Amino acid sequence: MTSRHFARIAGVSYLIIFFSAIFANFFVVEKLIATPSLAFAENTVLIRFGIVAFLVTVLLDIVIAWALQQLYAHHALSLLSTFLRVSHALLMGIALYPLAEIVYLDTEVAVLNNLRAFNTMWLIGLFLFGFHLILLARIIPAPKILRVLIAMAGLLYILDTSAYFLLASYEQYASLLLLAVATFSILGEMTLTLWLLTKGGKINNS
């Protein structure tokens, strides 16, 4: 396989993750937080599809880590970057256990407790993912603006998770932090996806 193949694999995987993660987060998890009783409704198909969407995201995160490692194995930071991304994926996989158990619960309090456990593990994974993005910004031979966007997204993941655990008044700043994270992660990672699909792995970028 050539460098372009690895770049395209990473790019296509990233593209699929955008759709699967958006569906699982906004159409499943956010709905459950707003209406916990959905978990013990007669039809839990949407929740089950959300869990599968998260599983797809975990798998493709590992695929991306592998593809990027193949692309930039020569870089001194590549192995550490790969380890951080795989660790993030594994933590995300573990976080799915309390989410998957939700369909077997029968009280709203229990549902919310499982969602809190899922969110805590998810944030720990994003903390590691943030460092992965910062290292990736140092590794890839992309335009400076793209590397800055990726690094900023990584920094904001780290700041958001740190604020969640450190600040008792986190909820006062949650909306602002989440907006910042969403803005830079979408801009940075979507631009990275397009770069991988069109430019990544080409001889003049290696």
C-alpha positions as semicolon CSV with decimal commas, in nm:
position;residue;x (nm);y (nm);z (nm)
1;M;0,000;0,000;0,000
2;T;0,120;0,350;-0,081
3;S;0,117;0,660;0,140
4;R;-0,183;0,789;-0,053
5;H;-0,375;0,472;0,034
6;F;-0,307;0,520;0,404
7;A;-0,405;0,889;0,383
8;R;-0,731;0,802;0,208
9;I;-0,810;0,531;0,461
10;A;-0,763;0,784;0,742
11;G;-0,967;1,047;0,556
12;V;-1,260;0,817;0,475
13;S;-1,260;0,683;0,832
14;Y;-1,268;1,040;0,966
15;L;-1,558;1,122;0,734
16;I;-1,762;0,826;0,860
17;I;-1,682;0,919;1,221
18;F;-1,829;1,266;1,168
19;F;-2,167;1,118;1,077
20;S;-2,168;0,832;1,330
21;A;-2,051;1,048;1,621
22;I;-2,295;1,330;1,542
23;F;-2,585;1,082;1,523
24;A;-2,487;0,902;1,845
25;N;-2,421;1,223;2,042
26;F;-2,702;1,452;1,931
27;F;-2,978;1,208;1,838
28;V;-2,922;0,955;2,117
29;V;-2,720;1,078;2,417
30;E;-2,859;1,434;2,419
31;K;-3,214;1,300;2,381
32;L;-3,159;1,063;2,673
33;I;-3,027;1,345;2,892
34;A;-3,333;1,556;2,808
35;T;-3,580;1,264;2,836
36;P;-3,435;0,972;3,039
37;S;-3,764;0,781;3,016
38;L;-3,682;0,703;2,651
39;A;-3,451;0,432;2,783
40;F;-3,739;0,218;2,902
41;A;-3,982;0,303;2,625
42;E;-4,124;0,011;2,432
43;N;-3,908;0,089;2,129
44;T;-3,537;0,137;2,207
45;V;-3,415;0,091;1,849
46;L;-3,276;0,446;1,830
47;I;-3,068;0,393;2,144
48;R;-2,935;0,062;2,015
49;F;-2,838;0,222;1,683
50;G;-2,661;0,495;1,878
51;I;-2,454;0,236;2,064
52;V;-2,359;0,070;1,734
53;A;-2,268;0,412;1,592
54;F;-2,033;0,466;1,888
55;L;-1,882;0,120;1,830
56;V;-1,816;0,214;1,467
57;T;-1,649;0,534;1,589
58;V;-1,423;0,336;1,827
59;L;-1,321;0,096;1,551
60;L;-1,249;0,371;1,299
61;D;-1,050;0,571;1,557
62;I;-0,816;0,273;1,582
63;V;-0,803;0,246;1,202
64;I;-0,709;0,616;1,180
65;A;-0,439;0,569;1,445
66;W;-0,295;0,280;1,243
67;A;-0,310;0,467;0,911
68;L;-0,145;0,779;1,055
69;Q;0,126;0,566;1,214
70;Q;0,195;0,406;0,877
71;L;0,210;0,749;0,714
72;Y;0,439;0,918;0,965
73;A;0,626;0,630;1,132
74;H;0,952;0,814;1,066
75;H;0,855;1,102;1,297
76;A;0,983;1,090;1,655
77;L;0,640;1,181;1,798
78;S;0,437;0,939;1,585
79;L;0,439;0,641;1,822
80;L;0,335;0,851;2,122
81;S;0,061;1,016;1,916
82;T;-0,066;0,674;1,806
83;F;-0,064;0,543;2,164
84;L;-0,269;0,841;2,284
85;R;-0,530;0,798;2,010
86;V;-0,563;0,423;2,067
87;S;-0,592;0,484;2,444
88;H;-0,870;0,734;2,373
89;A;-1,050;0,475;2,158
90;L;-1,018;0,206;2,427
91;L;-1,153;0,439;2,697
92;M;-1,441;0,529;2,468
93;G;-1,513;0,158;2,420
94;I;-1,517;0,105;2,798
95;A;-1,746;0,407;2,837
96;L;-2,003;0,234;2,617
97;Y;-2,073;-0,030;2,884
98;P;-2,290;0,193;3,109
99;L;-2,452;0,338;2,797
100;A;-2,538;-0,008;2,663
101;E;-2,684;-0,107;3,003
102;I;-2,932;0,181;2,987
103;V;-3,185;-0,019;2,785
104;Y;-3,217;-0,262;3,079
105;L;-3,282;0,004;3,346
106;D;-3,623;0,100;3,480
107;T;-3,579;0,434;3,658
108;E;-3,481;0,779;3,533
109;V;-3,231;0,821;3,817
110;A;-3,051;0,502;3,712
111;V;-3,045;0,617;3,349
112;L;-2,896;0,954;3,444
113;N;-2,634;0,785;3,664
114;N;-2,527;0,564;3,374
115;L;-2,514;0,865;3,143
116;R;-2,294;1,044;3,398
117;A;-2,059;0,743;3,412
118;F;-2,046;0,735;3,032
119;N;-1,974;1,107;3,013
120;T;-1,696;1,091;3,274
121;M;-1,511;0,813;3,093
122;W;-1,572;0,987;2,759
123;L;-1,413;1,308;2,890
124;I;-1,107;1,122;3,020
125;G;-1,066;0,979;2,671
126;L;-1,100;1,324;2,515
127;F;-0,828;1,453;2,747
128;L;-0,586;1,202;2,590
129;F;-0,727;1,274;2,244
130;G;-0,646;1,641;2,294
131;F;-0,278;1,561;2,344
132;H;-0,291;1,336;2,037
133;L;-0,416;1,628;1,826
134;I;-0,146;1,862;1,958
135;L;0,121;1,607;1,865
136;L;-0,045;1,543;1,529
137;A;-0,021;1,915;1,453
138;R;0,356;1,881;1,498
139;I;0,376;1,566;1,285
140;I;0,177;1,624;0,968
141;P;0,336;1,827;0,684
142;A;0,018;2,029;0,631
143;P;-0,038;2,405;0,583
144;K;0,022;2,607;0,900
145;I;-0,342;2,714;0,934
146;L;-0,453;2,350;0,946
147;R;-0,191;2,262;1,206
148;V;-0,297;2,560;1,420
149;L;-0,665;2,457;1,401
150;I;-0,582;2,099;1,502
151;A;-0,362;2,212;1,791
152;M;-0,631;2,455;1,912
153;A;-0,893;2,178;1,900
154;G;-0,662;1,957;2,106
155;L;-0,594;2,231;2,359
156;L;-0,966;2,300;2,401
157;Y;-1,042;1,930;2,457
158;I;-0,783;1,934;2,736
159;L;-0,914;2,260;2,886
160;D;-1,277;2,146;2,876
161;T;-1,203;1,814;3,049
162;S;-0,979;1,985;3,306
163;A;-1,248;2,244;3,380
164;Y;-1,509;1,969;3,421
165;F;-1,305;1,800;3,693
166;L;-1,155;2,109;3,856
167;L;-1,442;2,359;3,866
168;A;-1,739;2,307;4,094
169;S;-1,911;2,580;3,889
170;Y;-1,835;2,409;3,555
171;E;-2,199;2,429;3,446
172;Q;-2,172;2,809;3,435
173;Y;-1,904;2,784;3,166
174;A;-2,010;2,458;3,000
175;S;-2,198;2,614;2,708
176;L;-1,913;2,850;2,620
177;L;-1,650;2,577;2,648
178;L;-1,853;2,331;2,445
179;L;-1,909;2,592;2,175
180;A;-1,536;2,659;2,155
181;V;-1,455;2,287;2,144
182;A;-1,717;2,219;1,878
183;T;-1,606;2,511;1,661
184;F;-1,237;2,425;1,655
185;S;-1,285;2,048;1,643
186;I;-1,521;2,069;1,345
187;L;-1,306;2,324;1,162
188;G;-0,979;2,148;1,242
189;E;-1,078;1,785;1,201
190;M;-1,299;1,839;0,895
191;T;-1,020;2,036;0,727
192;L;-0,779;1,757;0,824
193;T;-1,018;1,505;0,668
194;L;-1,027;1,697;0,339
195;W;-0,649;1,739;0,345
196;L;-0,596;1,366;0,400
197;L;-0,833;1,283;0,115
198;T;-0,678;1,526;-0,132
199;K;-0,318;1,595;-0,028
200;G;-0,207;1,358;0,247
201;G;0,065;1,110;0,165
202;K;0,175;1,274;-0,156
203;I;0,549;1,269;-0,220
204;N;0,586;1,645;-0,180
205;N;0,416;1,624;0,162
206;S;0,624;1,339;0,301
